[in-house]
Amino acid sequence: MLNYSLYDNHFTEDDPDDRLARPVDVAGNSRDDLIEAITGPGSILKPTETEAVINNYWATIADYVRRGETYKDDHISIHFGISGTFTGDDDRFDPNRHSLIVSARLKDAITGAAEEVELRKVDSDRVAPEIETVYDWGSETNDDILTPGDVLELSGTHLKIHDNLEEEGVFFVSQSDDSEAKAEQIRTNEPKTLTMRIPESLAAGPYRIEVRNTHHDSDTLRTGIFKPVLTVE
């Protein structure tokens, strides 16, 4: 099931009722989710073996690219292109003026699956914030470490805190005892970016991040949970 909402279309002026559709509340899957699905009940494959095969698959394709070779199978096609203008027949590739481009195209085995997606329209007021990446400035890591007292940057969609309710904010929820701490200092507060200071009181252990906010003209609380667990060391 793929949810979508309609929004004002600011690119057309002839019809004020025009709307654009955007996917919302899209469930995300990670590499760990993929391996778990492949090696689930009934499978003869082991997680370590599966991960090794996936690593070798992409490493081999990367070697093809290093050798200037293309690759294609039933799922993906990889080829080269060169951008930039050459001054004449005797001109040669110059990294300062030209770029080698590696392009990947999904084949019908993947894109054709979209024909089976069931779509459901939802009210935009119900759209939850979506956290896509978390960058910890203290450790300079993505989606991994939390450094109490340092800066954290969240990227995603529908993240802005409108302060229509007291319950809005960014929360760090302990996976050890379910206690939570709220980020009191939010510096950047935009729909696609939030930056804040991580509470200094966070004890060592695993945490999940939750963004709780409202639509700009609503008092309905929405919650977006970042699926990966982050760690205070």
N, C-alpha and C positions, 0 to 999 in steps of 0.2 A: 504494500500500500504506500503510495506517494502522495502526501498532502501538498496542496498548493493554495495560495491566496491571491486575490486580485488587488492591484494598486493603481493609483492615478498614473496615467500616461502623460508625462511632461514633454514628450517629444512630438506630440501632435497638438495643433491648436484649432483645427477645423471642427473637431467633435469633442466637447468637454466630457462626454461620457465614456470616452475610450479608456480601457484598462489594460494593464500588463499583468501577466501571471508569473509568479515566482514559486519554486518549490520551497516548502517550509517544513520544519521539524523532521528533517531527513536523518534517518538513522545511519550512523557511521560504523564502519568496520575497520579494524586494524589488522596488521600482519598476524598478531596473536590470535585474533578471531578467525582468520582464514585457516591457520594451522589447526585450531581447535575443531573447526567444522570438518576439515579433511580427515582428521584422526579421531573423530567422535565414535560413539557406540556403533559396533558392527564393522568398523574399518580395521584392516590388517596393518595399516601404516602407523608408524611411531612418530611422535612429535619431533624428536631430534633428527630422524631420517628425513622427514618431510622438509624441515627447515634447511637441511643440508642440500637437498635437491633444488629448493627454491633459490638458495644462494648461488648454487652452481649454474642454474639456468640463466640468471641475470648477469653473473660474472662472465659467462661464455659469450653472451650477446655483447657485453661491453668490450670483450676482446675482439669480436668481429668489427666493432666500430673503430677501435684503435688501429686495426689493420686496413681501414677504409673499405670494409665490406658491408653489404646490406644484409638484412635478415627478414624472413617472413615465415609465419606458420598460419594455422587456422584462426588465430586470435589477434595477432598483431603484425604490423608491417613497419619496418624501419628503413629509412632511406636518407640520402644526403641532398643538400642543396647548397648553393653558394650565392651570397648576397654581395652587392656592391657593383660599381661600374668599372669596366676595364677601358683604358684609353686607346687601345688598338690591338691588332693581332699579336704584337710582340710584348704586350704587357703581361706581367705575371702576378700571381696571387701575392698580395701584400696584407699582412694581418692588421695594418693600420687603416686600410681602406676596404678590406673585404672580410667576410665572416663565413666560416663553414657551419652550416646548419644541419643538425640531426633532427629529423622529424619522425614521429611515431604515429601510426594510424591504426585505430581499432578496426578489426574485421567484423563481418556480419555475425559471427558466432557470439560476439559481445554486444554490438549495437542492436542486433536483431532481438535481443532479450527485452529491449524497451517496449516492444509490441505487446508484451505480456504484463506490463506494469499496470496495476489498477490505480486510477487517479481518484482523489477525493478532495473536493473544495472545502476549505475551512475558513471561518471568519478570521480576519487579520488580528483581531483582539486576542485570539486564542494562541497566536504564534509565540512559541517559547524562544527565549534567547538561545543561540547556538554558539558554543565555544569550539573553535576549530584548532587553535594552537595556543600554547602557554609558554612564554619565554621568561626565564628567570635571569635577571641581570647579574645577580650576585655570583651564580655559578656558570653563567653564559651557556645554559643548556635549554633545550626545548622539551617540554612534556616529560620532565624527569624530576628535577630537584627544586625544592623551595628553600629560599634563604631568608629566615626571619629578619625583619628590619630593612631588607633591601627592596628593590623595585621589581614588580611583576607586570608583564604586559600580556593581555588577553586579546586575541584576534578572533573575529567571527562575524555574526550577524545578529541584529536586534539586541545589542548588548547595553545600550544606553540606559542609565539609571535616571528616572524622571522624578523620583522623590514624591510621588503621589501618595505613597504609603510608607509608614515607618519601617515596615518589614523589608523594604527594598535594599539591595546592596550586593556585595561580593562576599561570600562566606567560605571559610575553610573548615571542612567537616572532617573530624578525625575518624579514621576507619578502625581505630582501636577501641574508642569508648563513646562514639557518636557525639562528643562535645563539638562545639563550633565557635569560631571566632570571626568577627566581621572586620573587613578592611575599612578603617576609619578615614583614611586619606586617599581619595581618588583624584588623580591629577588630570588625566585625559578621560573624558566621558563622552564617547561618540558611539554611534550605532555599530561600527565595525572594530572599534578599539577602546579598550579600557586599560589605563595604567594606574597602579596604586602601590602603596607601601604594604608589604606583607607584615601582619602583626608580629611584633617581637616576642609575644607570649607563646608562640607555637612551640610545643614540645616536640622532641624527636619522634618520628613515626610516620605512618602513611596517612595521606589526606586526599579528599576529593574536593574540587572547586565547584561551587554553585553560584550562578548569577540569578538573582531574583529581582524582577522588575515589573513594570506595568507598561501598557501602551500609553502613548503621550496624553491621550484624553480619556483614560480609563482608570478604574480603581480595582481591576482584577489582577491579582498577583500571578505572575508566570515564573516558572523555574526552569533554568537550563543547567544540566549537570554535565561536567566534563568527565567522560568515561574513564580515561586513564588515571591511575592512582599515582600521585606525586609524593615525594619523600622529603621530610626534614631530617637531615643526617645528624 
